[in-house]
Amino acid sequence: MNNTDMKFLVRANKEIIAKVDYIAQYHGISRNAEVNLALRKLIVDFEKEVEPIQLDSSDASSK
């Protein structure tokens, strides 16, 4: 974890976690890495379909 990483707890049902684990194992990466990839894809898709997200420094630092 580098100095720009933040901890983020996600609650999900067992089936979703099991499926994420399956996909992560298929890709040869950790559950955390798989979730990060999915979140990045979510953001890219949103910005393509809706609008770019502009953050100021306070939005990206901590919440």
N, C-alpha and C positions, 0 to 999 in steps of 0.2 A: 504494500500500500504506500503510495507516494503522498507528498504533502497536499495534493489537490483532490485526493480521494476522500469521500465521506462515507460513513457507515449508514446503511439504510435498511431497516427491517421491513420485510414483506410477509404478510400473513397470507397463506394460500392453502387450499385443501390438499390432502394427501395425494390425490390422483394427479393434480397439476404438478406438484413437486416431483412425483415419480416420472411423469412424462418429460419434464425439463431435465431430470437426471438422465433419462434415456437419450434424449437429444444431445446433451452435453457429452455423454459417453461416446455416442456415435461420432461426434466431431473431435473427440479426443481432448476435451477441455473440461474445466471445472464447472460446477453449477453456477458459480458466481460469474465466470467469464461468459457463459451462455446467456445469463440474464442481462449482462451488460450489452451483449450483441443485440439481443431482442429490444432493449431500450433504445439503443442507437438507431435500429431500424424503425422503430415507432416514431422517433423524432424526424428522421429523414422523410418517412412517408407523410407525416403530418405537414412538414414544411413544403413538400411538393404539392399536396392536395389542398391545403388551406392557406398558409402564409408562413414566411420565415419568422422565426422566433428571435427577437432582439432582446438581449439581456444587458442590463447595466451591471456594473461591478458588484453591487449589493445583492442582486438576484442570484448570481452564480457563487457567491462566497459561502453563505450559511443559512440554513433554515431547519 
